[in-house]
Amino acid sequence: MAAAILSWIVVEVGLRWGGVWILADVVGSARGEDVILLAVGFPLLAYLLAHWGMRRKIAPSDWDYDISIRTIGIAFAGVVVYSNLLRTSFTSITC
């Protein structure tokens, strides 16, 4: 489990630091690039780590997900807050 957490952190930092040099010129902004990397990179990274874990006999039932109304509500609230922060930061850039 620690290897998966460390892998996630290393790849996330690598995507955000390394990807900014590649996509920032294409997209036109570092924030836009970050959103694209999050939208594409995180699901891909989650898939790869899940596949890696299952190859090492770590079943999805061992992942200890808590799928309750409370956790789904907190996740939804996090998305709303994050979206509003992005909207606010993009608005302040364009003004």
Phi and psi in degrees as a GROMACS rama.xvg file:
@    title "Ramachandran Plot"
@    xaxis  label "Phi"
@    yaxis  label "Psi"
@TYPE xy
-64.1277  -35.3861  ALA-2
-64.6082  -38.4317  ALA-3
-66.901  -41.2998  ALA-4
-65.0114  -45.6958  ILE-5
-63.8119  -39.9968  LEU-6
-61.8399  -43.2512  SER-7
-58.8507  -47.3738  TRP-8
-63.2782  -46.1965  ILE-9
-62.8366  -45.1  VAL-10
-69.353  -38.8086  VAL-11
-61.8867  -46.8046  GLU-12
-63.2127  -41.9331  VAL-13
-61.9565  -42.5975  GLY-14
-62.6896  -45.7961  LEU-15
-71.416  -39.1952  ARG-16
-81.4989  -42.5477  TRP-17
-77.5012  -37.9524  GLY-18
-69.4087  -25.7381  GLY-19
-62.3445  -34.1979  VAL-20
-73.0704  -29.1339  TRP-21
-83.569  -48.7664  ILE-22
-92.4341  -19.3825  LEU-23
-61.156  -39.4153  ALA-24
-69.1924  -36.9284  ASP-25
-70.8478  -46.6567  VAL-26
-78.9429  -36.51  VAL-27
104.073  -9.1939  GLY-28
-154.023  150.397  SER-29
-70.209  -33.9545  ALA-30
-67.95  -41.8207  ARG-31
-62.1912  -40.0636  GLY-32
-63.0337  -41.2342  GLU-33
-63.4225  -40.8613  ASP-34
-64.2726  -41.9642  VAL-35
-63.8691  -44.9013  ILE-36
-63.3389  -37.8885  LEU-37
-65.7998  -43.6899  LEU-38
-67.9004  -34.9096  ALA-39
-95.7121  -44.9035  VAL-40
-71.1498  -40.6217  GLY-41
-67.3235  -46.7226  PHE-42
-62.2216  -37.4879  PRO-43
-65.3955  -43.6102  LEU-44
-63.8493  -41.7643  LEU-45
-62.0757  -41.8698  ALA-46
-62.4003  -46.6256  TYR-47
-63.6904  -42.647  LEU-48
-68.5441  -36.4715  LEU-49
-65.7594  -42.3885  ALA-50
-63.2823  -42.9478  HIS-51
-60.7425  -44.2354  TRP-52
-64.5661  -41.4567  GLY-53
-67.6239  -32.1973  MET-54
-66.9351  -23.4206  ARG-55
-101.314  24.6019  ARG-56
65.2731  30.8866  LYS-57
-102.936  101.758  ILE-58
-75.8216  154.811  ALA-59
-55.3771  -28.4826  PRO-60
-67.957  -18.3911  SER-61
-88.3599  -4.95295  ASP-62
-77.1312  -13.5729  TRP-63
61.1137  47.1881  ASP-64
-76.9519  140.77  TYR-65
-111.609  96.1907  ASP-66
-100.317  86.9628  ILE-67
-125.188  170.009  SER-68
-59.1668  -39.0173  ILE-69
-63.195  -49.1038  ARG-70
-68.9733  -35.8276  THR-71
-67.1723  -39.3786  ILE-72
-63.7537  -41.6564  GLY-73
-65.3108  -41.1619  ILE-74
-62.7225  -43.7771  ALA-75
-62.9939  -42.422  PHE-76
-62.8836  -38.5802  ALA-77
-61.9267  -40.8046  GLY-78
-64.904  -41.3637  VAL-79
-63.5784  -45.877  VAL-80
-62.6508  -46.681  VAL-81
-60.6644  -43.8397  TYR-82
-62.1593  -41.9288  SER-83
-67.3377  -36.8239  ASN-84
-64.6878  -41.3241  LEU-85
-63.5069  -45.3  LEU-86
-61.4918  -41.895  ARG-87
-65.8618  -42.6052  THR-88
-68.973  -37.4912  SER-89
-69.5714  -34.6324  PHE-90
-65.8864  -40.7256  THR-91
-70.2701  -26.0783  SER-92
-73.7243  -40.9784  ILE-93
-79.8469  -17.7049  THR-94
